[in-house]
Amino acid sequence: LLICVVRFTPGSNVVTEFLGQSSRIFAPADAGQVESLFMAMLTAAGKGYPAASDIVAGLLPPTLQTIRLEHEHASATGDPGRMLFTGCREYIIHNYIKIRSVADVARQFGTTHARLCRLFQRHADCPPHRFLLRRKMTHALHELQQRNRSIGEVGYELGFADPYSFSKAFKRIMGFS
């Protein structure tokens, strides 16, 4: 498996010339998110942080999950459950900062928390709460590294009651503190 991130103009054959005609090329709808995750990994590795490998290890799963989910979305059928899942996932991707709980997402889409959990288990292999937290923590990592914001400031922005709660969640999701 080779994952190659390349910026190219749709319709150009630069990528197929490089990788060969039999290569499968996938262009995610949320390419900016995938690119920002890769850039955070490269930045951490390039600056020689002592925890660079931990940072990369923490960012790789959400990056690959984003790519996988976008690929599945591109091949989705007219399944109503799949369409509800896709809508909820997109809502989380674009509104994660203001979302305080998965119940907020369920209410937004007129479904139950339990149904949303079942849909995420079936289509994303993780509960919606974890998906939401991964988005928040990826944003937090960017804010802490690139913008030098305080833990408390970022935690409050993402809806955590205090810096301790935020730090605990960050370590649980990202694997490092």
N, C-alpha and C positions, 0 to 999 in steps of 0.2 A: 504494500500500500504506500503510495507516494501522494502526499498532499502538497500541492504547489499553489502558493498564493501569488497571483499575477494580476496586475491591472492591465486591461486591454479594452479596446473598442469593440463592442458587440458587432459580429459579422466579419471581424478580421480573422485571418487564419494563422496569426503568429503563434498562438498556443498549440494548435494542431501540428504546425510545422516543427515545433520544438519537441512536443511529446509524442507525436505520431498520430496517424488517423484512427487507430483503435482505442485511443485514450478517451475516457469519459470526462467531459468538462462540465462542471457544475458551477453556475453563477448564483449565489444566494441572493434573495431579495434584500436581506439585511447585511449586505457586504460591509457596510461601515462598522457594524458591531464586530464582525469577524476580524476585520482589519485592526480595530482598536485593541482587541484581545491579543492578537499577534504582536502588535507594536508594544504593548505593555510587557510581553514576555521578552522581546528583543531588547527593550530598554533596560529591564532588570538584569539581563545577562550581560549586556554591553557595559553597564556601569560597575560591574564587579561586586555587586552587593553580596555580603556574606550569605544571605538567604536567597540568592538568585535562583538556585535550583528548586527551592521550596516555592518561590513565586511562580516559576514556570510550571511546576507540578500542580500548583493550585489553579492556574489559568488554563491549562491544557484540557481538562475535562469539560468546562463550559464552552470552550472554543469548539471542540469536536462535537459536543452536543448541539451547538448552534448550527454547525454545518450539517449534521445528520437531520435535525428537525427541518431545516430549510429544504433539504433534499426530499424528505418525506412529503413536505407540503407541496413541492412541485409535482409529485406523482400522486397526489390525493385524488380520490374519486368523489362522487356525490354523496358519500356516507354522511348522514346528519350528525352523528357523534363526532366524526372526524372534523367536520366543518365547525362544530361548536368548540372542539379542542383547539383548532387552528385560530379561531377568533379570540379565544381566551388567552392563548399563548401570545398572539400578536399584541393584545391589549396589555399584557404584563410587560412585554418587551418595550413598549413605547410609553408606559405609564408607571413603571416600577417605583419611581421616587414617591409619587403621591399615594400609591396603594399601601394600606396599612395591614390588610389581612386578605387571605384567600376568600373569605366570606364577602369582602367587597367586590371581588372579581365575579363570584357566583351571582351576587345580586345584580351586578351590571348586565349579566347575560341571562337573567331570569331562570337560573338553575340552582340546584342545591350544592352545598359544599361536598357532600358525599359523591354526587354524580361527577363533579369536577375532579375529585380525587381518582375516581375510577377511570375517567377519560385520560388523565395524565399518566396513570400507571400503564394503561394500554398503549398509549401513543408516544410517551416520552420516557418511560421506564424510571420515572421519579415522581414523587408527589408534587402538587403545585406549590406547596409551601417551600420546598427545597429549590424548585425552579425560580421562584420569586427571590428567595434569599441569595441564590447564585448571582442573579442579575444585580441585586443591591450590593453584594460584596465585590463584584467585579468593578462596579462604579466606585465603590469606596476605595479600592486599591488604586485606581486611577487618581482619585482626588487626593489621597494621602501621598502618593509618589510624585505625581506631576504638579500638583498645585500646592503642596505643603500645607494642607489644611489640618486642623487638629482632629484627634479621634472623636472628641465630644461634638465638635461642629458637624462632622460627617455623619456621626451616629444620629444626632438629632434630625438632620436633614432627611435621613432614611426612615425615621419613625421610631427609633429606639428611645426608651425612657431615660437611659443614662449611659455614660461611656463604658461602664462595666458590662452591661447587657450587650452592647454593640461589640466589644472586644471578644466576649465569649462566643457570640454568633460568628464573628469573623474567623476566629480560630477553628471553630467546628466546620465551617463551610470551606474555607481556603486551605486549612491544614497547617497554618503557621500564624504567628502573631506579630 
